[in-house]
Amino acid sequence: MNALIRAIGRFSLAIDRIAGLFLAGITLLVVASAVGRYGFASPIPEAFDISRLMLGVAIMWGFASVGYRGSHIKVDLFVEMMPTRLRRFVDMLAWSVLLLFTILLSWKMYDRVASAYRSGEATFDLRLPAWPFLALICAGAAVSIVTVLARIVIIAAGRGSLDHFDSADAGEHGGELDGQR
């Protein structure tokens, strides 16, 4: 199980880097376009549309990372008061619902990519095809399935979550992180 956790952790780090690269690309594109617009009266064509599509890619790949780390926004006021076994059940139920949502999202994104490809959907000025960006968004959603499923396997194996405050076992193990037991 430790090997699986380490492998998925490395995979998650690679996912973080992909999302970070797209965020860096968006930043460079927006800054360059703003400098071109206000400094030279010549913005980069399609900067808005390209940055918008790149933001979708960064968000979905970031979602894949969140799907593993569990660092999303949550309200667990009542769950924290539950016994360990019930907390683990609630954790499994919540992650299973997220897995279902992620599968449905991936399926619908695949349909969206196919539709954009068939219709020849493109950006307004440069007529850049939209489907490659949508395919990257769909890939992020598909990777999210893998990361959420990995989290479910880890929880089912009794290893809890990466963050000590997320783990149903935190009280039993003195709040240790999973990799430190």
C-alpha positions as CSV (number, residue, x, y, z in Angstrom):
1,M,0.0,0.0,0.0
2,N,2.9,2.4,0.8
3,A,4.2,1.9,-2.8
4,L,0.8,2.7,-4.2
5,I,0.6,5.9,-2.1
6,R,4.1,7.0,-3.1
7,A,3.4,6.3,-6.8
8,I,0.1,8.2,-6.8
9,G,1.8,11.0,-4.9
10,R,4.4,11.3,-7.7
11,F,1.6,11.1,-10.2
12,S,-0.2,13.9,-8.4
13,L,2.9,16.0,-8.4
14,A,3.1,15.6,-12.2
15,I,-0.5,16.6,-12.4
16,D,0.2,19.7,-10.3
17,R,3.1,20.6,-12.7
18,I,0.8,20.4,-15.7
19,A,-1.8,22.7,-14.1
20,G,1.0,25.0,-13.1
21,L,2.5,25.2,-16.6
22,F,-0.9,26.2,-18.0
23,L,-1.3,28.8,-15.3
24,A,2.1,30.2,-16.1
25,G,1.2,30.2,-19.8
26,I,-2.0,32.1,-19.1
27,T,0.0,34.7,-17.0
28,L,2.6,35.2,-19.8
29,L,-0.1,35.5,-22.5
30,V,-2.2,38.0,-20.5
31,V,0.8,40.1,-19.6
32,A,2.2,40.1,-23.1
33,S,-1.2,41.0,-24.5
34,A,-1.6,43.8,-22.0
35,V,1.9,45.2,-22.8
36,G,1.1,44.9,-26.5
37,R,-2.3,46.6,-26.1
38,Y,-1.2,49.5,-23.9
39,G,2.4,49.9,-24.9
40,F,2.2,49.4,-28.7
41,A,-1.6,49.6,-29.4
42,S,-1.4,46.0,-30.7
43,P,-2.7,43.2,-28.4
44,I,-2.1,39.6,-29.1
45,P,-4.9,38.3,-31.3
46,E,-7.1,35.7,-29.5
47,A,-5.4,36.2,-26.2
48,F,-8.7,36.2,-24.4
49,D,-10.1,33.1,-26.0
50,I,-6.8,31.2,-25.7
51,S,-6.3,32.2,-22.1
52,R,-10.0,31.2,-21.4
53,L,-9.4,27.7,-22.9
54,M,-6.1,27.3,-21.1
55,L,-7.8,28.3,-17.8
56,G,-10.2,25.4,-18.4
57,V,-7.3,23.0,-18.8
58,A,-5.6,24.3,-15.7
59,I,-8.8,24.0,-13.6
60,M,-9.5,20.4,-14.7
61,W,-5.9,19.3,-14.1
62,G,-6.0,21.0,-10.8
63,F,-9.2,19.2,-10.0
64,A,-7.4,15.9,-10.7
65,S,-4.9,16.9,-8.0
66,V,-7.6,17.9,-5.6
67,G,-9.2,14.5,-6.4
68,Y,-6.3,12.8,-4.8
69,R,-5.2,15.2,-2.1
70,G,-8.7,15.9,-0.8
71,S,-7.8,19.5,-0.2
72,H,-11.1,20.9,-1.5
73,I,-13.5,23.0,0.5
74,K,-15.6,20.9,2.9
75,V,-17.8,21.3,5.9
76,D,-17.2,18.5,8.4
77,L,-18.6,19.8,11.6
78,F,-20.7,16.8,12.3
79,V,-18.4,14.2,10.7
80,E,-15.6,15.2,13.2
81,M,-17.9,14.2,16.1
82,M,-18.6,10.7,14.6
83,P,-16.9,7.5,15.7
84,T,-14.0,6.3,13.4
85,R,-16.0,3.6,11.6
86,L,-18.9,5.9,10.8
87,R,-16.5,8.6,9.7
88,R,-14.8,6.1,7.4
89,F,-18.2,5.2,5.9
90,V,-19.1,8.8,5.4
91,D,-15.7,9.4,3.8
92,M,-16.2,6.5,1.4
93,L,-19.7,7.6,0.6
94,A,-18.5,11.2,-0.1
95,W,-15.6,10.1,-2.3
96,S,-17.9,7.6,-4.2
97,V,-20.3,10.4,-5.0
98,L,-17.3,12.5,-6.2
99,L,-16.2,9.5,-8.3
100,L,-19.6,9.3,-9.9
101,F,-19.7,13.0,-10.6
102,T,-16.2,12.8,-12.1
103,I,-17.1,9.9,-14.4
104,L,-20.2,11.8,-15.6
105,L,-18.1,15.0,-16.1
106,S,-15.5,13.1,-18.2
107,W,-18.2,11.4,-20.3
108,K,-19.9,14.8,-21.1
109,M,-16.5,16.4,-21.8
110,Y,-15.7,13.6,-24.2
111,D,-19.0,14.4,-26.0
112,R,-18.1,18.1,-26.0
113,V,-14.7,17.3,-27.6
114,A,-16.3,15.1,-30.3
115,S,-18.9,17.8,-31.0
116,A,-16.3,20.5,-31.4
117,Y,-14.2,18.3,-33.6
118,R,-17.1,17.4,-35.9
119,S,-18.4,20.9,-36.1
120,G,-15.0,22.5,-36.7
121,E,-15.5,24.9,-33.8
122,A,-12.7,27.5,-33.8
123,T,-11.7,30.8,-32.2
124,F,-13.1,34.0,-33.7
125,D,-10.1,35.8,-35.2
126,L,-7.4,33.3,-35.9
127,R,-9.8,30.3,-36.4
128,L,-7.7,28.1,-34.1
129,P,-9.5,24.8,-33.6
130,A,-11.1,24.5,-30.1
131,W,-11.1,20.7,-29.8
132,P,-7.4,20.3,-28.8
133,F,-8.0,22.6,-25.7
134,L,-11.2,20.7,-25.0
135,A,-9.4,17.4,-25.3
136,L,-6.9,18.6,-22.7
137,I,-9.8,19.6,-20.4
138,C,-11.3,16.1,-21.0
139,A,-8.0,14.5,-20.2
140,G,-7.9,16.3,-16.9
141,A,-11.3,15.1,-16.1
142,A,-10.3,11.5,-17.0
143,V,-7.2,11.7,-14.8
144,S,-9.5,12.9,-12.1
145,I,-11.2,9.5,-12.2
146,V,-7.9,7.8,-11.5
147,T,-7.0,10.1,-8.6
148,V,-10.4,9.9,-7.0
149,L,-10.4,6.1,-7.3
150,A,-6.9,6.0,-5.8
151,R,-8.2,8.0,-2.8
152,I,-11.1,5.6,-2.4
153,V,-8.7,2.6,-2.4
154,I,-6.5,4.3,0.2
155,I,-9.5,5.0,2.4
156,A,-10.9,1.5,2.0
157,A,-7.5,0.1,3.0
158,G,-7.8,2.0,6.2
159,R,-5.1,4.5,5.4
160,G,-7.3,7.5,5.6
161,S,-6.3,10.7,3.8
162,L,-2.9,12.4,3.3
163,D,-3.8,15.3,5.6
164,H,-4.0,14.3,9.3
165,F,-7.1,16.4,9.7
166,D,-8.8,14.6,6.9
167,S,-8.1,11.1,8.1
168,A,-10.7,9.1,10.0
169,D,-7.8,7.4,11.8
170,A,-6.3,10.7,13.1
171,G,-7.5,10.1,16.6
172,E,-6.2,6.5,16.6
173,H,-2.8,7.3,15.3
174,G,-2.0,10.5,17.1
175,G,-2.6,12.6,14.0
176,E,0.3,11.1,12.0
177,L,0.4,11.5,8.3
178,D,-0.1,8.3,6.3
179,G,3.5,8.1,5.1
180,Q,4.9,8.5,8.6
181,R,3.5,5.5,10.4
